[in-house]
Amino acid sequence: MSPPVLDRSVEAASPPEPEIWSVADALAHGWAYSTVYRHLRHGLVPSAAKVGREWRFERAELEALRSPSPGAQPAVDQLSDPVREWARRQAADAPPMRLDEARVVVALFTRTAGERVGGAAGSRATAHDIT
């Protein structure tokens, strides 16, 4: 009798590795040199790190900073009701800020949420988890 064959197709799939870009990659995909460096200087790309003389960062983080098309609305309909209301209260209580400051706040929330949430699929974070 032959030994059983291990079926690897049922193993849990690990999340895909993030696509790592350099500034040259960003330029090749239509980003302006000054825009990329401004985002890096202001700390808007949380994964950004210098490797030798080059910056490396996750493509998705840079792409998330693209200016929305004119008239585009935020996807608040994707939020659950409690999260939507919490976000609206936070926005209403925020002091006036410039666009670059708002982007830093978004990057900070994104980084903090990513560090603190990271639970099982479908798990929810509370407001306490990202404050």
C-alpha positions, 0 to 999 in steps of 0.5 A: 500500500502506498503512503497517502498523498498530501494535498497542499491545495487545502492549506491556508493561504497566506496573505499576498506579499505587498508590492514594494516600489522604489521612487523609479517605480512610482515615476514609471507609473505616472507619479511626479517626482516632487509628489512622491518625495513630498509624501515621503518627507511628510511621513505619509507612506508608513512603510517607507524606508531608505535601503542604501540610497533608495527609498522603498515602500509599499505600492498600496500605501502610495496609491492610497494617497492619489488625489480622488477624481473631481466630485468623488465622494468618500466611501462612507457607505462601506463603514458599519453604522457605529464606525461611520458615526464615530468617524463623523464625530471625530471629524466634527471635533477636529480642528481646522487643518490643511490638506497635508495635515489631514493626510498625515492624520489619515496615515497615522490612523491607518498605521495605528489601526494596522498595528492594533487590529490585525485580528482574524478575518471578520473581526472588528476593532473598537474605537479603543483599539485605534486610539 
